């Protein structure tokens, strides 16, 4: 539910979420300027407002920060986006795996496309290669890096120097691309 509280000279709007699973109060200020308070069911509105006022300095500083924020803004992707891009991501993964595997000759089982929040890809001990559907939204050089990275885990199931040597055979600038991908994160 939408609420408003006076913090110093400034009225601040926030969304109050009452959660039966929450054990403590949580404050979140998002880059789009939304301020969300999550509170356990048992807390009174007075206690919630007192807690917000105690944290007013932090809240106002975060709201100001995001008002002037110039970095990349994460885009929330929905299940609908996943369904739209899933087949494109699968086709991309198949084509690029086929291309790069001409160099490596590794055997893999299934290619799975997933909707993950924190991972671009993974490789299972059974030889299944998993990719985030968002690889379809990446520039080609970054998608290739992710695909080769997971392909090389079929031979080296770690991040040892042998692994990086394998990746470097197909992607000589793999460390530069790794940094670029980490800097961008899953913000597409």
N, C-alpha and C positions, 0 to 999 in steps of 0.2 A: 504494500500500500504506500502511496506517495504521502510524504510528510514534509514539514518545514520546521526548521529550528533557527533561532537567532544565536549566532556565534559572534560575540562582540558587536560590532556595528553592521554585521553582514547577515542577511537571511540566507540560509543554505537549505536547498531542497535535497531530500534523500528518499531512497526506497527502503522501507522496512520489511524485512522478510522474517517471519516467525517460523522457526524450524523445530520440530520435535526431536530431530537428531542432533541438533547443536548442543554442545555442552557449555560453551562460553560465547561471549559476544565477539563478533568479527566485523571490522570496518574495512571497506574496500573502496578505493577511488580509482576509477578506470580512465584510460586515456581519452575517452570520448566525453569526459566531464561528469559521468554518472557516479554518484556516491551511494553505496549500498551498505546497509547495516543488517547483519543477520544476528538474530537473538534467539535464545532458548524460549520455549513456550512459557515457562514459569515466571519470567521477569516482567515486572510492571513497567509501564511506559515512563514513569518517573525515573526509575533506575536506568533505563535505556538512555533517556535524555541526559542524565547526569554523567553517564559514561561518555557520551558524545561530547559534552562540554569539556570534560577532562582532557579529551584528545583534540580539542579544537585547533590548537596550534599546528599539529600534524595534519589535520584534515585540510585546513586553509592552505598550508604550504603545498600539499599535493594538488589541490584544485588549481592553485596558481601555476604550479609547474606544468600541469597538463594543458592549461589555457595557452601557455607559451611554447608548448612542445612542438618540435619541428622534425622529429625522427619518424621512421616508418610506423604507420598505424596498423596494428593487426586487424585483419579482416576476419570476422567470424564466418566460417563456412558451415553450411547446414547439411543435413542429410540429403536434401535435394541436390546440392552441389556435388556431393559424393556420388550420387546416382548418375548425374550428368557426366562427370569426368572419369568415372571408374573404367568404362570401356576404352576411353582414349589412353588412360594410364596403362591399361593392360596391353594394348596394342603397341604403345611406345616401348614398354618393358620387353615384350617379345622380340620386337624388331632390333632393339639395341643389344639385347642379350645374344641374339643370333649373330649380330655383327661382331661384337667383342669376343664371343666365345670361339670364333674362328682362330683367334690368337691363343686362347687358353685351352680349349678342348675339355672343359670340365663338364661333368654330368650333374644335372639338377632335375628335380622332380616337378613340383608344381610352382606356378607363379600366382601369388595371391595379391590382390589389391585391397588395402585396408584403409579405414578412416581413423588414423591415429593422431593424437594430439602432440606427442613429443618425439616421434621417430619418423625418419625418412624411409627407413628400410631395416630389414633384418634377414638373417639366414638361419634356418633351423638345422639341427644335427641330422635330420632326415633328408636334407638337401632341398628343402622348400625355400624359395625366395619370396620374401614379402616386401611390398612397396606401398608407401603412402600414395593415395590417389593424387595428391598435390604435385607429384613429379610431372604430371601433365601440364601444370601451370608454370613450371620453372623454365628458365632459359636452357637451351639444349645442352650447353657445356656442363651445367650443374646436374641436370638429369643424368647425363652420361657418367659423371663422377659417382653418383649414388649407385647406379646400376653396376658399374665396374667394381665398386667397393664391396657390394654384397656378393657379386660373382666370385671375387677373390676369397671371400670367407669360406667358400666350398673347399679350398685347398688349405688355407691357414685360418683356423677358427679363433683368431686373436688379433691383436694389433701390434704384432712384433715387427721387427725390421724386415723379416722375410715377407710378411704380409704387405708392407708398404712398397717393397721392391716389386712385388707382383702387380700392385695397383699402378705403380709408376711405368710399367711396361706399356700400358694402354693410355694412361693419363699422366704424362711427365710432370705437369704442374699440379699434381694432386694436393699438395700441402697448401698451395695458394687457394685452390678451389674449396678445400676443407674450411679454411679461415673465412672465405666469402660466404659459404653456406652457414657457418656458425654465426656470423655477424647478422645475416638475414634471418636466421631461425625459421620458424614455421609461420612467418608473418605474411604470407601471400594469401 
